[in-house]
Amino acid sequence: MLSEEVQARLRERLDQVHEWPSVYMFKFICEPDQARIDKITALFPAESEILRRYSSGGKYLSLTIREVMMNAEDVVQRYVGASEIEGVIVL
C-alpha cells in the first residue's frame, strides 16, 4: 500500500505536470493471472483503453490503461487501489 507521504508527493508532482482534466496513462506489471487482471481492470470504468503486452517469455503481463482523469486525487486513488492487489507492480 502507498504511504501517506508517497501519496502526497505523487499528488504534488501530478499537479505540477498535468492540467486537469487530462488523459492519464497507468502502467502495471503482474503475472498473467486472470483473477489479478480482473481486479486491476475493475478499478477502471469500461470505457478506459486497456492495452496488454506479454513479456517475451510470457511470464509477465504489462497493462497500460488510459483514462480521462479529473484531478490528481483520482489518479492517486487508482494507484492506492492497485497497490492493494497482491503481486501487482505499480509503475
Phi and psi restraints in degrees (range 20) as a CNS / XPLOR table:
assign (resid 1 and name C) (resid 2 and name N)
       (resid 2 and name CA) (resid 2 and name C) 1.0 -79.9 20.0 2
assign (resid 2 and name N) (resid 2 and name CA)
       (resid 2 and name C) (resid 3 and name N) 1.0 129.1 20.0 2
assign (resid 2 and name C) (resid 3 and name N)
       (resid 3 and name CA) (resid 3 and name C) 1.0 -69.1 20.0 2
assign (resid 3 and name N) (resid 3 and name CA)
       (resid 3 and name C) (resid 4 and name N) 1.0 161.7 20.0 2
assign (resid 3 and name C) (resid 4 and name N)
       (resid 4 and name CA) (resid 4 and name C) 1.0 -59.3 20.0 2
assign (resid 4 and name N) (resid 4 and name CA)
       (resid 4 and name C) (resid 5 and name N) 1.0 -37.2 20.0 2
assign (resid 4 and name C) (resid 5 and name N)
       (resid 5 and name CA) (resid 5 and name C) 1.0 -64.1 20.0 2
assign (resid 5 and name N) (resid 5 and name CA)
       (resid 5 and name C) (resid 6 and name N) 1.0 -44.6 20.0 2
assign (resid 5 and name C) (resid 6 and name N)
       (resid 6 and name CA) (resid 6 and name C) 1.0 -64.1 20.0 2
assign (resid 6 and name N) (resid 6 and name CA)
       (resid 6 and name C) (resid 7 and name N) 1.0 -41.9 20.0 2
assign (resid 6 and name C) (resid 7 and name N)
       (resid 7 and name CA) (resid 7 and name C) 1.0 -62.0 20.0 2
assign (resid 7 and name N) (resid 7 and name CA)
       (resid 7 and name C) (resid 8 and name N) 1.0 -42.3 20.0 2
assign (resid 7 and name C) (resid 8 and name N)
       (resid 8 and name CA) (resid 8 and name C) 1.0 -65.1 20.0 2
assign (resid 8 and name N) (resid 8 and name CA)
       (resid 8 and name C) (resid 9 and name N) 1.0 -42.4 20.0 2
assign (resid 8 and name C) (resid 9 and name N)
       (resid 9 and name CA) (resid 9 and name C) 1.0 -64.7 20.0 2
assign (resid 9 and name N) (resid 9 and name CA)
       (resid 9 and name C) (resid 10 and name N) 1.0 -41.1 20.0 2
assign (resid 9 and name C) (resid 10 and name N)
       (resid 10 and name CA) (resid 10 and name C) 1.0 -63.2 20.0 2
assign (resid 10 and name N) (resid 10 and name CA)
       (resid 10 and name C) (resid 11 and name N) 1.0 -46.2 20.0 2
assign (resid 10 and name C) (resid 11 and name N)
       (resid 11 and name CA) (resid 11 and name C) 1.0 -56.2 20.0 2
assign (resid 11 and name N) (resid 11 and name CA)
       (resid 11 and name C) (resid 12 and name N) 1.0 -47.6 20.0 2
assign (resid 11 and name C) (resid 12 and name N)
       (resid 12 and name CA) (resid 12 and name C) 1.0 -61.2 20.0 2
assign (resid 12 and name N) (resid 12 and name CA)
       (resid 12 and name C) (resid 13 and name N) 1.0 -46.4 20.0 2
assign (resid 12 and name C) (resid 13 and name N)
       (resid 13 and name CA) (resid 13 and name C) 1.0 -64.5 20.0 2
assign (resid 13 and name N) (resid 13 and name CA)
       (resid 13 and name C) (resid 14 and name N) 1.0 -42.5 20.0 2
assign (resid 13 and name C) (resid 14 and name N)
       (resid 14 and name CA) (resid 14 and name C) 1.0 -60.4 20.0 2
assign (resid 14 and name N) (resid 14 and name CA)
       (resid 14 and name C) (resid 15 and name N) 1.0 -42.6 20.0 2
assign (resid 14 and name C) (resid 15 and name N)
       (resid 15 and name CA) (resid 15 and name C) 1.0 -68.0 20.0 2
assign (resid 15 and name N) (resid 15 and name CA)
       (resid 15 and name C) (resid 16 and name N) 1.0 -25.1 20.0 2
assign (resid 15 and name C) (resid 16 and name N)
       (resid 16 and name CA) (resid 16 and name C) 1.0 -73.8 20.0 2
assign (resid 16 and name N) (resid 16 and name CA)
       (resid 16 and name C) (resid 17 and name N) 1.0 -34.8 20.0 2
assign (resid 16 and name C) (resid 17 and name N)
       (resid 17 and name CA) (resid 17 and name C) 1.0 -107.4 20.0 2
assign (resid 17 and name N) (resid 17 and name CA)
       (resid 17 and name C) (resid 18 and name N) 1.0 -7.5 20.0 2
assign (resid 17 and name C) (resid 18 and name N)
       (resid 18 and name CA) (resid 18 and name C) 1.0 -124.1 20.0 2
assign (resid 18 and name N) (resid 18 and name CA)
       (resid 18 and name C) (resid 19 and name N) 1.0 147.7 20.0 2
assign (resid 18 and name C) (resid 19 and name N)
       (resid 19 and name CA) (resid 19 and name C) 1.0 -105.8 20.0 2
assign (resid 19 and name N) (resid 19 and name CA)
       (resid 19 and name C) (resid 20 and name N) 1.0 130.5 20.0 2
assign (resid 19 and name C) (resid 20 and name N)
       (resid 20 and name CA) (resid 20 and name C) 1.0 -98.9 20.0 2
assign (resid 20 and name N) (resid 20 and name CA)
       (resid 20 and name C) (resid 21 and name N) 1.0 144.2 20.0 2
assign (resid 20 and name C) (resid 21 and name N)
       (resid 21 and name CA) (resid 21 and name C) 1.0 -70.5 20.0 2
assign (resid 21 and name N) (resid 21 and name CA)
       (resid 21 and name C) (resid 22 and name N) 1.0 155.8 20.0 2
assign (resid 21 and name C) (resid 22 and name N)
       (resid 22 and name CA) (resid 22 and name C) 1.0 -152.8 20.0 2
assign (resid 22 and name N) (resid 22 and name CA)
       (resid 22 and name C) (resid 23 and name N) 1.0 148.4 20.0 2
assign (resid 22 and name C) (resid 23 and name N)
       (resid 23 and name CA) (resid 23 and name C) 1.0 -75.8 20.0 2
assign (resid 23 and name N) (resid 23 and name CA)
       (resid 23 and name C) (resid 24 and name N) 1.0 126.5 20.0 2
assign (resid 23 and name C) (resid 24 and name N)
       (resid 24 and name CA) (resid 24 and name C) 1.0 -118.8 20.0 2
assign (resid 24 and name N) (resid 24 and name CA)
       (resid 24 and name C) (resid 25 and name N) 1.0 141.3 20.0 2
assign (resid 24 and name C) (resid 25 and name N)
       (resid 25 and name CA) (resid 25 and name C) 1.0 -110.4 20.0 2
assign (resid 25 and name N) (resid 25 and name CA)
       (resid 25 and name C) (resid 26 and name N) 1.0 116.3 20.0 2
assign (resid 25 and name C) (resid 26 and name N)
       (resid 26 and name CA) (resid 26 and name C) 1.0 -95.7 20.0 2
assign (resid 26 and name N) (resid 26 and name CA)
       (resid 26 and name C) (resid 27 and name N) 1.0 145.4 20.0 2
assign (resid 26 and name C) (resid 27 and name N)
       (resid 27 and name CA) (resid 27 and name C) 1.0 -131.3 20.0 2
assign (resid 27 and name N) (resid 27 and name CA)
       (resid 27 and name C) (resid 28 and name N) 1.0 134.7 20.0 2
assign (resid 27 and name C) (resid 28 and name N)
       (resid 28 and name CA) (resid 28 and name C) 1.0 -137.0 20.0 2
assign (resid 28 and name N) (resid 28 and name CA)
       (resid 28 and name C) (resid 29 and name N) 1.0 148.6 20.0 2
assign (resid 28 and name C) (resid 29 and name N)
       (resid 29 and name CA) (resid 29 and name C) 1.0 -128.1 20.0 2
assign (resid 29 and name N) (resid 29 and name CA)
       (resid 29 and name C) (resid 30 and name N) 1.0 137.1 20.0 2
assign (resid 29 and name C) (resid 30 and name N)
       (resid 30 and name CA) (resid 30 and name C) 1.0 -158.3 20.0 2
assign (resid 30 and name N) (resid 30 and name CA)
       (resid 30 and name C) (resid 31 and name N) 1.0 169.7 20.0 2
assign (resid 30 and name C) (resid 31 and name N)
       (resid 31 and name CA) (resid 31 and name C) 1.0 -71.0 20.0 2
assign (resid 31 and name N) (resid 31 and name CA)
       (resid 31 and name C) (resid 32 and name N) 1.0 146.9 20.0 2
assign (resid 31 and name C) (resid 32 and name N)
       (resid 32 and name CA) (resid 32 and name C) 1.0 -74.9 20.0 2
assign (resid 32 and name N) (resid 32 and name CA)
       (resid 32 and name C) (resid 33 and name N) 1.0 65.0 20.0 2
assign (resid 32 and name C) (resid 33 and name N)
       (resid 33 and name CA) (resid 33 and name C) 1.0 -98.0 20.0 2
assign (resid 33 and name N) (resid 33 and name CA)
       (resid 33 and name C) (resid 34 and name N) 1.0 122.5 20.0 2
assign (resid 33 and name C) (resid 34 and name N)
       (resid 34 and name CA) (resid 34 and name C) 1.0 -60.1 20.0 2
assign (resid 34 and name N) (resid 34 and name CA)
       (resid 34 and name C) (resid 35 and name N) 1.0 -37.6 20.0 2
assign (resid 34 and name C) (resid 35 and name N)
       (resid 35 and name CA) (resid 35 and name C) 1.0 -63.3 20.0 2
assign (resid 35 and name N) (resid 35 and name CA)
       (resid 35 and name C) (resid 36 and name N) 1.0 -42.1 20.0 2
assign (resid 35 and name C) (resid 36 and name N)
       (resid 36 and name CA) (resid 36 and name C) 1.0 -66.6 20.0 2
assign (resid 36 and name N) (resid 36 and name CA)
       (resid 36 and name C) (resid 37 and name N) 1.0 -43.0 20.0 2
assign (resid 36 and name C) (resid 37 and name N)
       (resid 37 and name CA) (resid 37 and name C) 1.0 -61.6 20.0 2
assign (resid 37 and name N) (resid 37 and name CA)
       (resid 37 and name C) (resid 38 and name N) 1.0 -41.9 20.0 2
assign (resid 37 and name C) (resid 38 and name N)
       (resid 38 and name CA) (resid 38 and name C) 1.0 -61.7 20.0 2
assign (resid 38 and name N) (resid 38 and name CA)
       (resid 38 and name C) (resid 39 and name N) 1.0 -39.7 20.0 2
assign (resid 38 and name C) (resid 39 and name N)
       (resid 39 and name CA) (resid 39 and name C) 1.0 -64.6 20.0 2
assign (resid 39 and name N) (resid 39 and name CA)
       (resid 39 and name C) (resid 40 and name N) 1.0 -40.7 20.0 2
assign (resid 39 and name C) (resid 40 and name N)
       (resid 40 and name CA) (resid 40 and name C) 1.0 -65.5 20.0 2
assign (resid 40 and name N) (resid 40 and name CA)
       (resid 40 and name C) (resid 41 and name N) 1.0 -51.2 20.0 2
assign (resid 40 and name C) (resid 41 and name N)
       (resid 41 and name CA) (resid 41 and name C) 1.0 -66.5 20.0 2
assign (resid 41 and name N) (resid 41 and name CA)
       (resid 41 and name C) (resid 42 and name N) 1.0 -24.8 20.0 2
assign (resid 41 and name C) (resid 42 and name N)
       (resid 42 and name CA) (resid 42 and name C) 1.0 -67.4 20.0 2
assign (resid 42 and name N) (resid 42 and name CA)
       (resid 42 and name C) (resid 43 and name N) 1.0 -16.9 20.0 2
assign (resid 42 and name C) (resid 43 and name N)
       (resid 43 and name CA) (resid 43 and name C) 1.0 -74.5 20.0 2
assign (resid 43 and name N) (resid 43 and name CA)
       (resid 43 and name C) (resid 44 and name N) 1.0 -13.0 20.0 2
assign (resid 43 and name C) (resid 44 and name N)
       (resid 44 and name CA) (resid 44 and name C) 1.0 -120.6 20.0 2
assign (resid 44 and name N) (resid 44 and name CA)
       (resid 44 and name C) (resid 45 and name N) 1.0 150.5 20.0 2
assign (resid 44 and name C) (resid 45 and name N)
       (resid 45 and name CA) (resid 45 and name C) 1.0 -69.2 20.0 2
assign (resid 45 and name N) (resid 45 and name CA)
       (resid 45 and name C) (resid 46 and name N) 1.0 159.0 20.0 2
assign (resid 45 and name C) (resid 46 and name N)
       (resid 46 and name CA) (resid 46 and name C) 1.0 -59.5 20.0 2
assign (resid 46 and name N) (resid 46 and name CA)
       (resid 46 and name C) (resid 47 and name N) 1.0 -28.5 20.0 2
assign (resid 46 and name C) (resid 47 and name N)
       (resid 47 and name CA) (resid 47 and name C) 1.0 -79.8 20.0 2
assign (resid 47 and name N) (resid 47 and name CA)
       (resid 47 and name C) (resid 48 and name N) 1.0 -3.0 20.0 2
assign (resid 47 and name C) (resid 48 and name N)
       (resid 48 and name CA) (resid 48 and name C) 1.0 -66.7 20.0 2
assign (resid 48 and name N) (resid 48 and name CA)
       (resid 48 and name C) (resid 49 and name N) 1.0 145.5 20.0 2
assign (resid 48 and name C) (resid 49 and name N)
       (resid 49 and name CA) (resid 49 and name C) 1.0 -85.2 20.0 2
assign (resid 49 and name N) (resid 49 and name CA)
       (resid 49 and name C) (resid 50 and name N) 1.0 123.8 20.0 2
assign (resid 49 and name C) (resid 50 and name N)
       (resid 50 and name CA) (resid 50 and name C) 1.0 -121.7 20.0 2
assign (resid 50 and name N) (resid 50 and name CA)
       (resid 50 and name C) (resid 51 and name N) 1.0 121.4 20.0 2
assign (resid 50 and name C) (resid 51 and name N)
       (resid 51 and name CA) (resid 51 and name C) 1.0 -112.1 20.0 2
assign (resid 51 and name N) (resid 51 and name CA)
       (resid 51 and name C) (resid 52 and name N) 1.0 134.4 20.0 2
assign (resid 51 and name C) (resid 52 and name N)
       (resid 52 and name CA) (resid 52 and name C) 1.0 -115.2 20.0 2
assign (resid 52 and name N) (resid 52 and name CA)
       (resid 52 and name C) (resid 53 and name N) 1.0 136.8 20.0 2
assign (resid 52 and name C) (resid 53 and name N)
       (resid 53 and name CA) (resid 53 and name C) 1.0 -141.3 20.0 2
assign (resid 53 and name N) (resid 53 and name CA)
       (resid 53 and name C) (resid 54 and name N) 1.0 123.1 20.0 2
assign (resid 53 and name C) (resid 54 and name N)
       (resid 54 and name CA) (resid 54 and name C) 1.0 -87.9 20.0 2
assign (resid 54 and name N) (resid 54 and name CA)
       (resid 54 and name C) (resid 55 and name N) 1.0 148.0 20.0 2
assign (resid 54 and name C) (resid 55 and name N)
       (resid 55 and name CA) (resid 55 and name C) 1.0 -65.8 20.0 2
assign (resid 55 and name N) (resid 55 and name CA)
       (resid 55 and name C) (resid 56 and name N) 1.0 164.3 20.0 2
assign (resid 55 and name C) (resid 56 and name N)
       (resid 56 and name CA) (resid 56 and name C) 1.0 -58.0 20.0 2
assign (resid 56 and name N) (resid 56 and name CA)
       (resid 56 and name C) (resid 57 and name N) 1.0 -33.7 20.0 2
assign (resid 56 and name C) (resid 57 and name N)
       (resid 57 and name CA) (resid 57 and name C) 1.0 -90.3 20.0 2
assign (resid 57 and name N) (resid 57 and name CA)
       (resid 57 and name C) (resid 58 and name N) 1.0 -6.0 20.0 2
assign (resid 57 and name C) (resid 58 and name N)
       (resid 58 and name CA) (resid 58 and name C) 1.0 79.7 20.0 2
assign (resid 58 and name N) (resid 58 and name CA)
       (resid 58 and name C) (resid 59 and name N) 1.0 7.2 20.0 2
assign (resid 58 and name C) (resid 59 and name N)
       (resid 59 and name CA) (resid 59 and name C) 1.0 -78.8 20.0 2
assign (resid 59 and name N) (resid 59 and name CA)
       (resid 59 and name C) (resid 60 and name N) 1.0 -26.3 20.0 2
assign (resid 59 and name C) (resid 60 and name N)
       (resid 60 and name CA) (resid 60 and name C) 1.0 -127.7 20.0 2
assign (resid 60 and name N) (resid 60 and name CA)
       (resid 60 and name C) (resid 61 and name N) 1.0 155.5 20.0 2
assign (resid 60 and name C) (resid 61 and name N)
       (resid 61 and name CA) (resid 61 and name C) 1.0 -125.5 20.0 2
assign (resid 61 and name N) (resid 61 and name CA)
       (resid 61 and name C) (resid 62 and name N) 1.0 132.8 20.0 2
assign (resid 61 and name C) (resid 62 and name N)
       (resid 62 and name CA) (resid 62 and name C) 1.0 -103.8 20.0 2
assign (resid 62 and name N) (resid 62 and name CA)
       (resid 62 and name C) (resid 63 and name N) 1.0 127.1 20.0 2
assign (resid 62 and name C) (resid 63 and name N)
       (resid 63 and name CA) (resid 63 and name C) 1.0 -109.9 20.0 2
assign (resid 63 and name N) (resid 63 and name CA)
       (resid 63 and name C) (resid 64 and name N) 1.0 124.1 20.0 2
assign (resid 63 and name C) (resid 64 and name N)
       (resid 64 and name CA) (resid 64 and name C) 1.0 -112.9 20.0 2
assign (resid 64 and name N) (resid 64 and name CA)
       (resid 64 and name C) (resid 65 and name N) 1.0 121.3 20.0 2
assign (resid 64 and name C) (resid 65 and name N)
       (resid 65 and name CA) (resid 65 and name C) 1.0 -123.5 20.0 2
assign (resid 65 and name N) (resid 65 and name CA)
       (resid 65 and name C) (resid 66 and name N) 1.0 124.7 20.0 2
assign (resid 65 and name C) (resid 66 and name N)
       (resid 66 and name CA) (resid 66 and name C) 1.0 -110.3 20.0 2
assign (resid 66 and name N) (resid 66 and name CA)
       (resid 66 and name C) (resid 67 and name N) 1.0 132.9 20.0 2
assign (resid 66 and name C) (resid 67 and name N)
       (resid 67 and name CA) (resid 67 and name C) 1.0 -149.4 20.0 2
assign (resid 67 and name N) (resid 67 and name CA)
       (resid 67 and name C) (resid 68 and name N) 1.0 147.4 20.0 2
assign (resid 67 and name C) (resid 68 and name N)
       (resid 68 and name CA) (resid 68 and name C) 1.0 -77.3 20.0 2
assign (resid 68 and name N) (resid 68 and name CA)
       (resid 68 and name C) (resid 69 and name N) 1.0 118.8 20.0 2
assign (resid 68 and name C) (resid 69 and name N)
       (resid 69 and name CA) (resid 69 and name C) 1.0 -108.2 20.0 2
assign (resid 69 and name N) (resid 69 and name CA)
       (resid 69 and name C) (resid 70 and name N) 1.0 143.7 20.0 2
assign (resid 69 and name C) (resid 70 and name N)
       (resid 70 and name CA) (resid 70 and name C) 1.0 -87.4 20.0 2
assign (resid 70 and name N) (resid 70 and name CA)
       (resid 70 and name C) (resid 71 and name N) 1.0 -26.4 20.0 2
assign (resid 70 and name C) (resid 71 and name N)
       (resid 71 and name CA) (resid 71 and name C) 1.0 -163.4 20.0 2
assign (resid 71 and name N) (resid 71 and name CA)
       (resid 71 and name C) (resid 72 and name N) 1.0 171.1 20.0 2
assign (resid 71 and name C) (resid 72 and name N)
       (resid 72 and name CA) (resid 72 and name C) 1.0 -63.6 20.0 2
assign (resid 72 and name N) (resid 72 and name CA)
       (resid 72 and name C) (resid 73 and name N) 1.0 -36.0 20.0 2
assign (resid 72 and name C) (resid 73 and name N)
       (resid 73 and name CA) (resid 73 and name C) 1.0 -61.1 20.0 2
assign (resid 73 and name N) (resid 73 and name CA)
       (resid 73 and name C) (resid 74 and name N) 1.0 -38.7 20.0 2
assign (resid 73 and name C) (resid 74 and name N)
       (resid 74 and name CA) (resid 74 and name C) 1.0 -63.1 20.0 2
assign (resid 74 and name N) (resid 74 and name CA)
       (resid 74 and name C) (resid 75 and name N) 1.0 -39.5 20.0 2
assign (resid 74 and name C) (resid 75 and name N)
       (resid 75 and name CA) (resid 75 and name C) 1.0 -63.9 20.0 2
assign (resid 75 and name N) (resid 75 and name CA)
       (resid 75 and name C) (resid 76 and name N) 1.0 -48.1 20.0 2
assign (resid 75 and name C) (resid 76 and name N)
       (resid 76 and name CA) (resid 76 and name C) 1.0 -58.4 20.0 2
assign (resid 76 and name N) (resid 76 and name CA)
       (resid 76 and name C) (resid 77 and name N) 1.0 -42.3 20.0 2
assign (resid 76 and name C) (resid 77 and name N)
       (resid 77 and name CA) (resid 77 and name C) 1.0 -65.1 20.0 2
assign (resid 77 and name N) (resid 77 and name CA)
       (resid 77 and name C) (resid 78 and name N) 1.0 -34.0 20.0 2
assign (resid 77 and name C) (resid 78 and name N)
       (resid 78 and name CA) (resid 78 and name C) 1.0 -64.1 20.0 2
assign (resid 78 and name N) (resid 78 and name CA)
       (resid 78 and name C) (resid 79 and name N) 1.0 -44.5 20.0 2
assign (resid 78 and name C) (resid 79 and name N)
       (resid 79 and name CA) (resid 79 and name C) 1.0 -65.0 20.0 2
assign (resid 79 and name N) (resid 79 and name CA)
       (resid 79 and name C) (resid 80 and name N) 1.0 -38.2 20.0 2
assign (resid 79 and name C) (resid 80 and name N)
       (resid 80 and name CA) (resid 80 and name C) 1.0 -61.0 20.0 2
assign (resid 80 and name N) (resid 80 and name CA)
       (resid 80 and name C) (resid 81 and name N) 1.0 -46.3 20.0 2
assign (resid 80 and name C) (resid 81 and name N)
       (resid 81 and name CA) (resid 81 and name C) 1.0 -60.6 20.0 2
assign (resid 81 and name N) (resid 81 and name CA)
       (resid 81 and name C) (resid 82 and name N) 1.0 -44.1 20.0 2
assign (resid 81 and name C) (resid 82 and name N)
       (resid 82 and name CA) (resid 82 and name C) 1.0 -67.9 20.0 2
assign (resid 82 and name N) (resid 82 and name CA)
       (resid 82 and name C) (resid 83 and name N) 1.0 -35.6 20.0 2
assign (resid 82 and name C) (resid 83 and name N)
       (resid 83 and name CA) (resid 83 and name C) 1.0 -68.2 20.0 2
assign (resid 83 and name N) (resid 83 and name CA)
       (resid 83 and name C) (resid 84 and name N) 1.0 -17.1 20.0 2
assign (resid 83 and name C) (resid 84 and name N)
       (resid 84 and name CA) (resid 84 and name C) 1.0 -85.8 20.0 2
assign (resid 84 and name N) (resid 84 and name CA)
       (resid 84 and name C) (resid 85 and name N) 1.0 -6.6 20.0 2
assign (resid 84 and name C) (resid 85 and name N)
       (resid 85 and name CA) (resid 85 and name C) 1.0 -89.3 20.0 2
assign (resid 85 and name N) (resid 85 and name CA)
       (resid 85 and name C) (resid 86 and name N) 1.0 120.2 20.0 2
assign (resid 85 and name C) (resid 86 and name N)
       (resid 86 and name CA) (resid 86 and name C) 1.0 -61.4 20.0 2
assign (resid 86 and name N) (resid 86 and name CA)
       (resid 86 and name C) (resid 87 and name N) 1.0 135.0 20.0 2
assign (resid 86 and name C) (resid 87 and name N)
       (resid 87 and name CA) (resid 87 and name C) 1.0 84.4 20.0 2
assign (resid 87 and name N) (resid 87 and name CA)
       (resid 87 and name C) (resid 88 and name N) 1.0 8.2 20.0 2
assign (resid 87 and name C) (resid 88 and name N)
       (resid 88 and name CA) (resid 88 and name C) 1.0 -103.3 20.0 2
assign (resid 88 and name N) (resid 88 and name CA)
       (resid 88 and name C) (resid 89 and name N) 1.0 128.8 20.0 2
assign (resid 88 and name C) (resid 89 and name N)
       (resid 89 and name CA) (resid 89 and name C) 1.0 -98.4 20.0 2
assign (resid 89 and name N) (resid 89 and name CA)
       (resid 89 and name C) (resid 90 and name N) 1.0 123.1 20.0 2
assign (resid 89 and name C) (resid 90 and name N)
       (resid 90 and name CA) (resid 90 and name C) 1.0 -97.5 20.0 2
assign (resid 90 and name N) (resid 90 and name CA)
       (resid 90 and name C) (resid 91 and name N) 1.0 124.4 20.0 2
